[in-house]
Amino acid sequence: MLMGVPFAAYFLWRRRGFQLVSRQMLTLTAFALAFGFVEGAVVVYLRAAAGLLPGYNASSLADVQRLSIAYRQAQSLHQFPQALLRIELMREAATMVMLVSVAMLAASRMRERWAYFLWGFAVWDIAYYAGLWATVRWPASLTELDVLFLIPVPWIAQVWYPLLVSALTLLALALAKTKTQMPV
């Protein structure tokens, strides 16, 4: 289902396009990159707090990276303490509110707001996985299962799937934006 998002976005905007301001896109990209890393760090903290991150009490980040290869995100969902799971649900909801809020501030028309939201979400998602990999070397492989979202129910897929959807979304938006700048 998610795979349809980039294609729907492209076909929605390919004729009429949209007007995105380069300065706002760069600012949104910087926000999404930083926020994606913060989200990855929060997930590391939550895993460590729940005792689900192998090596989290190690003396160095290299030890955590070496030991976290054995970590299985999707399987740990059932081991996650309910109190932390509620915090995780609220964090996910807050993430969406933040990404929507930035998109609302970036543009006045709904068409552009939707484009900014998709752009920010895609950059954030890629930065999230990059942040996890940079800090704890997870996922060890793009075929690792991950819990993508818990709202409204847990969505579980291999890591390559959200990365592909995000990359295709960025490509679709870039192509649709380019099309609007070409002479008619």
Backbone as CSV, one residue per row, in Angstrom:
resi,resn,N_x,N_y,N_z,CA_x,CA_y,CA_z,C_x,C_y,C_z
1,MET,0.818,-1.194,0.000,0.000,0.000,0.000,0.869,1.268,0.000
2,LEU,1.886,1.284,0.857,2.752,2.457,0.929,3.483,2.716,-0.373
3,MET,3.723,1.658,-1.128,4.436,1.800,-2.395,3.659,2.695,-3.361
4,GLY,2.362,2.812,-3.157,1.552,3.659,-4.025,1.733,5.151,-3.776
5,VAL,2.260,5.521,-2.623,2.403,6.944,-2.275,3.259,7.708,-3.290
6,PRO,4.476,7.252,-3.613,5.275,8.031,-4.567,4.621,8.129,-5.946
7,PHE,4.014,7.042,-6.383,3.383,7.058,-7.707,2.153,7.959,-7.714
8,ALA,1.348,7.893,-6.663,0.176,8.765,-6.559,0.607,10.228,-6.510
9,ALA,1.667,10.511,-5.755,2.161,11.888,-5.662,2.609,12.390,-7.029
10,TYR,3.358,11.568,-7.731,3.842,11.992,-9.044,2.677,12.233,-10.012
11,PHE,1.747,11.302,-10.090,0.640,11.453,-11.027,-0.300,12.589,-10.631
12,LEU,-0.396,12.853,-9.341,-1.214,13.968,-8.863,-0.623,15.307,-9.309
13,TRP,0.707,15.411,-9.267,1.360,16.688,-9.530,2.013,16.806,-10.894
14,ARG,2.044,15.770,-11.675,2.832,15.815,-12.911,2.318,16.834,-13.918
15,ARG,1.030,17.084,-13.965,0.501,18.055,-14.937,0.510,19.481,-14.391
16,ARG,-0.050,19.662,-13.210,-0.154,21.009,-12.648,1.044,21.377,-11.782
17,GLY,1.771,20.359,-11.320,2.952,20.617,-10.515,2.632,21.305,-9.202
18,PHE,3.646,21.863,-8.624,3.513,22.606,-7.379,4.685,23.557,-7.284
19,GLN,4.562,24.510,-6.436,5.602,25.527,-6.285,6.257,25.368,-4.921
20,LEU,7.448,24.811,-4.910,8.199,24.701,-3.679,9.381,25.653,-3.752
21,VAL,9.597,26.378,-2.686,10.678,27.349,-2.610,11.948,26.615,-2.180
22,SER,13.019,26.794,-2.932,14.270,26.071,-2.663,14.782,26.303,-1.244
23,ARG,14.700,27.517,-0.774,15.175,27.826,0.588,14.369,27.046,1.620
24,GLN,13.060,26.977,1.414,12.222,26.232,2.349,12.494,24.728,2.252
25,MET,12.751,24.237,1.046,13.065,22.817,0.892,14.381,22.476,1.588
26,LEU,15.382,23.343,1.469,16.658,23.105,2.147,16.495,23.147,3.660
27,THR,15.708,24.101,4.146,15.455,24.204,5.579,14.706,22.973,6.075
28,LEU,13.706,22.547,5.332,12.951,21.350,5.691,13.844,20.111,5.649
29,THR,14.721,20.043,4.675,15.648,18.917,4.578,16.569,18.889,5.800
30,ALA,17.095,20.042,6.191,17.960,20.111,7.382,17.187,19.686,8.624
31,PHE,15.965,20.169,8.765,15.122,19.782,9.905,14.896,18.277,9.914
32,ALA,14.512,17.716,8.767,14.192,16.290,8.682,15.417,15.420,8.938
33,LEU,16.584,15.840,8.441,17.818,15.084,8.703,18.131,15.061,10.200
34,ALA,18.078,16.229,10.822,18.363,16.313,12.255,17.310,15.559,13.065
35,PHE,16.071,15.720,12.700,14.986,15.071,13.434,15.040,13.559,13.267
36,GLY,15.398,13.087,12.095,15.549,11.654,11.871,16.623,11.068,12.771
37,PHE,17.737,11.790,12.922,18.790,11.316,13.820,18.303,11.299,15.261
38,VAL,17.603,12.360,15.671,17.061,12.412,17.038,16.124,11.230,17.281
39,GLU,15.276,10.932,16.308,14.353,9.795,16.440,15.127,8.492,16.604
40,GLY,16.190,8.313,15.826,17.013,7.122,15.961,17.631,7.032,17.346
41,ALA,18.120,8.153,17.862,18.714,8.177,19.202,17.674,7.826,20.261
42,VAL,16.467,8.340,20.116,15.396,8.033,21.071,15.086,6.537,21.057
43,VAL,15.059,5.943,19.879,14.804,4.503,19.787,15.919,3.727,20.488
44,VAL,17.159,4.152,20.330,18.269,3.501,21.024,18.056,3.610,22.534
45,TYR,17.688,4.803,23.017,17.456,4.988,24.447,16.308,4.109,24.951
46,LEU,15.221,4.051,24.184,14.085,3.222,24.595,14.460,1.740,24.631
47,ARG,15.196,1.293,23.632,15.648,-0.107,23.627,16.531,-0.378,24.846
48,ALA,17.449,0.546,25.122,18.345,0.370,26.268,17.551,0.383,27.573
49,ALA,16.604,1.303,27.709,15.793,1.394,28.926,14.979,0.124,29.149
50,ALA,14.566,-0.509,28.063,13.776,-1.737,28.164,14.670,-2.965,28.329
51,GLY,16.000,-2.774,28.269,16.918,-3.899,28.384,16.950,-4.755,27.136
52,LEU,16.525,-4.189,26.003,16.440,-4.946,24.752,17.578,-4.647,23.786
53,LEU,18.516,-3.806,24.189,19.644,-3.478,23.325,20.881,-4.197,23.837
54,PRO,21.326,-5.226,23.145,22.512,-5.953,23.614,23.711,-5.015,23.733
55,GLY,24.389,-5.086,24.860,25.595,-4.295,25.055,25.357,-2.863,25.464
56,TYR,24.121,-2.484,25.788,23.845,-1.078,26.080,24.590,-0.563,27.308
57,ASN,25.003,-1.461,28.196,25.773,-1.007,29.354,27.262,-1.209,29.151
58,ALA,27.659,-1.370,27.901,29.071,-1.553,27.565,29.828,-0.248,27.790
59,SER,31.142,-0.372,27.815,31.958,0.808,28.091,32.183,1.688,26.862
60,SER,31.910,1.150,25.666,32.131,1.966,24.469,31.027,1.725,23.440
61,LEU,30.853,2.690,22.566,29.867,2.566,21.496,30.230,1.429,20.557
62,ALA,31.521,1.167,20.396,31.956,0.054,19.537,31.439,-1.280,20.079
63,ASP,31.408,-1.428,21.424,30.868,-2.654,22.018,29.375,-2.780,21.729
64,VAL,28.668,-1.677,21.849,27.225,-1.686,21.557,27.007,-2.047,20.094
65,GLN,27.784,-1.444,19.207,27.643,-1.729,17.776,27.900,-3.200,17.481
66,ARG,28.934,-3.743,18.100,29.278,-5.144,17.866,28.183,-6.071,18.384
67,LEU,27.637,-5.781,19.546,26.638,-6.654,20.159,25.238,-6.456,19.597
68,SER,24.938,-5.269,19.063,23.576,-4.997,18.590,23.257,-5.691,17.277
69,ILE,24.238,-6.298,16.658,23.985,-7.051,15.434,22.969,-8.157,15.700
70,ALA,22.960,-8.679,16.911,22.040,-9.762,17.272,20.636,-9.235,17.585
71,TYR,20.460,-7.920,17.663,19.162,-7.343,18.027,18.125,-7.568,16.936
72,ARG,16.935,-7.939,17.321,15.831,-8.156,16.382,14.660,-7.280,16.793
73,GLN,14.490,-6.159,16.098,13.482,-5.158,16.427,12.075,-5.738,16.447
74,ALA,11.687,-6.408,15.388,10.307,-6.884,15.275,9.971,-7.891,16.369
75,GLN,10.904,-8.766,16.708,10.643,-9.760,17.737,10.554,-9.130,19.121
76,SER,11.230,-8.001,19.329,11.262,-7.382,20.653,9.971,-6.640,20.986
77,LEU,9.101,-6.449,20.023,7.851,-5.716,20.257,7.043,-6.354,21.382
78,HIS,7.024,-7.655,21.446,6.243,-8.361,22.468,6.914,-8.320,23.841
79,GLN,8.202,-8.000,23.866,8.939,-7.918,25.123,8.961,-6.498,25.677
80,PHE,8.491,-5.547,24.907,8.571,-4.140,25.278,7.628,-3.856,26.449
81,PRO,8.103,-3.211,27.514,7.227,-2.882,28.644,6.075,-1.962,28.205
82,GLN,4.887,-2.211,28.725,3.689,-1.448,28.336,3.867,0.054,28.559
83,ALA,4.502,0.454,29.659,4.695,1.884,29.936,5.532,2.531,28.838
84,LEU,6.600,1.850,28.410,7.432,2.395,27.343,6.721,2.318,25.992
85,LEU,5.885,1.323,25.804,5.126,1.203,24.564,4.163,2.385,24.413
86,ARG,3.555,2.807,25.516,2.675,3.990,25.469,3.481,5.240,25.104
87,ILE,4.682,5.352,25.661,5.552,6.490,25.315,5.906,6.434,23.838
88,GLU,6.187,5.233,23.336,6.526,5.061,21.918,5.358,5.476,21.024
89,LEU,4.147,5.112,21.395,2.963,5.531,20.629,2.828,7.057,20.619
90,MET,3.030,7.677,21.768,2.945,9.142,21.841,4.072,9.791,21.038
91,ARG,5.263,9.181,21.057,6.385,9.705,20.264,6.057,9.662,18.782
92,GLU,5.473,8.561,18.335,5.093,8.449,16.922,4.058,9.505,16.545
93,ALA,3.059,9.683,17.384,2.037,10.699,17.110,2.668,12.098,17.091
94,ALA,3.551,12.368,18.045,4.227,13.673,18.090,5.090,13.888,16.850
95,THR,5.727,12.838,16.360,6.533,12.935,15.142,5.668,13.392,13.971
96,MET,4.510,12.779,13.816,3.617,13.156,12.718,3.139,14.599,12.876
97,VAL,2.809,14.997,14.099,2.372,16.377,14.351,3.487,17.347,13.973
98,MET,4.718,17.024,14.333,5.839,17.912,14.001,6.050,18.019,12.499
99,LEU,6.019,16.891,11.800,6.217,16.932,10.341,5.068,17.670,9.643
100,VAL,3.852,17.465,10.097,2.703,18.189,9.527,2.815,19.676,9.837
101,SER,3.210,20.006,11.051,3.318,21.423,11.450,4.342,22.161,10.598
102,VAL,5.479,21.549,10.367,6.507,22.187,9.542,5.978,22.387,8.120
103,ALA,5.272,21.392,7.595,4.702,21.525,6.247,3.662,22.642,6.205
104,MET,2.875,22.772,7.259,1.856,23.829,7.316,2.513,25.214,7.345
105,LEU,3.632,25.324,8.026,4.339,26.598,8.099,5.046,26.940,6.787
106,ALA,5.419,25.922,6.032,6.219,26.124,4.822,5.416,26.647,3.639
107,ALA,4.106,26.402,3.623,3.309,26.787,2.449,1.903,27.181,2.869
108,SER,1.249,27.929,2.006,-0.123,28.348,2.309,-1.169,27.494,1.595
109,ARG,-0.792,26.883,0.470,-1.748,26.050,-0.268,-1.592,24.580,0.130
110,MET,-2.718,23.881,0.201,-2.708,22.479,0.609,-1.829,21.620,-0.297
111,ARG,-1.829,21.919,-1.567,-1.042,21.162,-2.544,0.444,21.174,-2.182
112,GLU,0.964,22.348,-1.868,2.365,22.470,-1.490,2.618,21.918,-0.084
113,ARG,1.667,22.113,0.817,1.820,21.565,2.163,1.990,20.046,2.109
114,TRP,1.164,19.406,1.291,1.238,17.952,1.145,2.607,17.557,0.574
115,ALA,3.088,18.303,-0.410,4.399,18.014,-1.006,5.516,18.194,0.025
116,TYR,5.472,19.284,0.795,6.479,19.502,1.833,6.430,18.393,2.885
117,PHE,5.223,17.976,3.269,5.098,16.899,4.243,5.744,15.611,3.718
118,LEU,5.413,15.239,2.488,5.982,14.013,1.920,7.502,14.100,1.828
119,TRP,8.002,15.266,1.419,9.445,15.463,1.326,10.085,15.303,2.709
120,GLY,9.544,16.014,3.679,10.085,15.946,5.037,10.016,14.543,5.615
121,PHE,8.895,13.866,5.401,8.725,12.507,5.914,9.754,11.573,5.296
122,ALA,9.951,11.681,3.985,10.893,10.792,3.297,12.325,11.032,3.775
123,VAL,12.722,12.287,3.891,14.082,12.596,4.362,14.244,12.125,5.811
124,TRP,13.241,12.394,6.647,13.263,11.971,8.049,13.424,10.454,8.157
125,ASP,12.674,9.704,7.357,12.707,8.251,7.417,14.094,7.715,7.051
126,ILE,14.680,8.249,6.003,16.022,7.821,5.595,17.045,8.190,6.678
127,ALA,16.927,9.403,7.229,17.852,9.844,8.280,17.704,9.008,9.549
128,TYR,16.501,8.552,9.838,16.243,7.700,10.997,17.064,6.408,10.902
129,TYR,16.969,5.726,9.766,17.721,4.486,9.597,19.227,4.749,9.534
130,ALA,19.619,5.845,8.907,21.043,6.195,8.864,21.562,6.475,10.274
131,GLY,20.761,7.143,11.095,21.151,7.423,12.478,21.290,6.158,13.300
132,LEU,20.358,5.235,13.131,20.456,3.957,13.846,21.707,3.193,13.415
133,TRP,21.957,3.179,12.122,23.118,2.437,11.648,24.418,3.098,12.108
134,ALA,24.454,4.428,12.065,25.671,5.139,12.463,25.988,4.954,13.949
135,THR,24.976,4.835,14.779,25.221,4.745,16.220,25.368,3.318,16.718
136,VAL,24.464,2.426,16.339,24.507,1.061,16.882,24.637,-0.017,15.809
137,ARG,24.887,0.403,14.568,25.061,-0.526,13.443,23.853,-1.435,13.229
138,TRP,22.669,-0.873,13.518,21.430,-1.583,13.213,20.683,-0.765,12.182
139,PRO,20.142,-1.327,11.178,20.051,-2.751,10.887,21.351,-3.286,10.289
140,ALA,21.635,-4.523,10.605,22.830,-5.165,10.060,22.647,-5.446,8.574
141,SER,21.400,-5.548,8.152,21.076,-5.842,6.753,19.769,-5.143,6.395
142,LEU,19.602,-4.805,5.127,18.356,-4.185,4.684,17.184,-5.163,4.712
143,THR,17.465,-6.439,4.909,16.390,-7.431,4.998,15.928,-7.660,6.437
144,GLU,16.516,-6.932,7.401,16.069,-7.024,8.801,14.616,-6.581,8.884
145,LEU,13.844,-7.249,9.721,12.475,-6.825,9.974,12.492,-5.648,10.937
146,ASP,11.583,-4.700,10.711,11.470,-3.540,11.589,10.002,-3.271,11.847
147,VAL,9.732,-2.668,12.981,8.397,-2.178,13.283,8.367,-0.747,12.751
148,LEU,7.672,-0.543,11.643,7.668,0.766,10.993,6.857,1.781,11.785
149,PHE,5.682,1.386,12.200,4.792,2.234,12.992,3.973,1.352,13.898
150,LEU,3.484,1.936,14.956,2.575,1.239,15.854,1.152,1.758,15.707
151,ILE,0.996,2.877,15.014,-0.313,3.525,14.860,-0.873,3.209,13.484
152,PRO,-2.058,2.753,13.310,-3.029,2.354,14.328,-2.764,0.948,14.863
153,VAL,-2.020,0.152,14.102,-1.600,-1.187,14.528,-0.141,-1.339,14.116
154,PRO,0.581,-2.291,14.687,1.986,-2.457,14.278,2.130,-2.794,12.790
155,TRP,2.995,-2.048,12.110,3.339,-2.296,10.709,4.746,-2.868,10.728
156,ILE,4.919,-4.049,10.204,6.225,-4.697,10.207,6.630,-5.006,8.778
157,ALA,7.865,-4.650,8.442,8.391,-4.914,7.094,9.912,-4.935,7.166
158,GLN,10.517,-5.421,6.110,11.971,-5.365,6.017,12.391,-3.913,5.801
159,VAL,13.568,-3.575,6.278,14.059,-2.192,6.259,14.134,-1.630,4.841
160,TRP,14.440,-2.441,3.845,14.560,-1.931,2.480,13.243,-1.304,2.005
161,TYR,12.125,-1.792,2.512,10.824,-1.328,2.028,10.574,0.165,2.334
162,PRO,10.655,0.619,3.593,10.444,2.055,3.821,11.516,2.917,3.169
163,LEU,12.746,2.384,3.077,13.799,3.161,2.410,13.494,3.334,0.922
164,LEU,13.007,2.280,0.291,12.635,2.369,-1.129,11.461,3.327,-1.326
165,VAL,10.440,3.222,-0.483,9.285,4.123,-0.592,9.741,5.569,-0.408
166,SER,10.606,5.820,0.559,11.085,7.187,0.797,11.913,7.699,-0.380
167,ALA,12.795,6.871,-0.900,13.613,7.281,-2.049,12.739,7.553,-3.270
168,LEU,11.758,6.699,-3.522,10.849,6.921,-4.657,9.995,8.170,-4.461
169,THR,9.625,8.444,-3.219,8.853,9.661,-2.933,9.692,10.895,-3.237
170,LEU,10.947,10.898,-2.808,11.827,12.036,-3.115,12.006,12.195,-4.618
171,LEU,12.178,11.081,-5.314,12.328,11.122,-6.767,11.057,11.658,-7.431
172,ALA,9.902,11.163,-7.014,8.630,11.614,-7.597,8.430,13.107,-7.387
173,LEU,8.712,13.587,-6.193,8.553,15.019,-5.912,9.562,15.848,-6.703
174,ALA,10.789,15.369,-6.801,11.806,16.096,-7.572,11.424,16.161,-9.046
175,LEU,10.927,15.067,-9.598,10.522,15.051,-11.013,9.304,15.941,-11.251
176,ALA,8.352,15.896,-10.366,7.153,16.729,-10.528,7.506,18.204,-10.376
177,LYS,8.390,18.535,-9.446,8.814,19.923,-9.256,9.580,20.412,-10.473
178,THR,10.474,19.588,-11.008,11.243,19.944,-12.187,10.311,20.226,-13.369
179,LYS,9.286,19.407,-13.496,8.337,19.556,-14.582,7.650,20.926,-14.531
180,THR,7.371,21.436,-13.329,6.699,22.725,-13.207,7.622,23.876,-13.594
181,GLN,8.928,23.645,-13.567,9.856,24.720,-13.878,10.203,24.776,-15.368
182,MET,9.797,23.774,-16.118,10.089,23.761,-17.539,9.081,24.644,-18.296
183,PRO,9.523,25.292,-19.365,8.593,26.139,-20.125,7.462,25.298,-20.716
184,VAL,6.286,25.894,-20.741,5.110,25.183,-21.257,5.025,25.285,-22.754
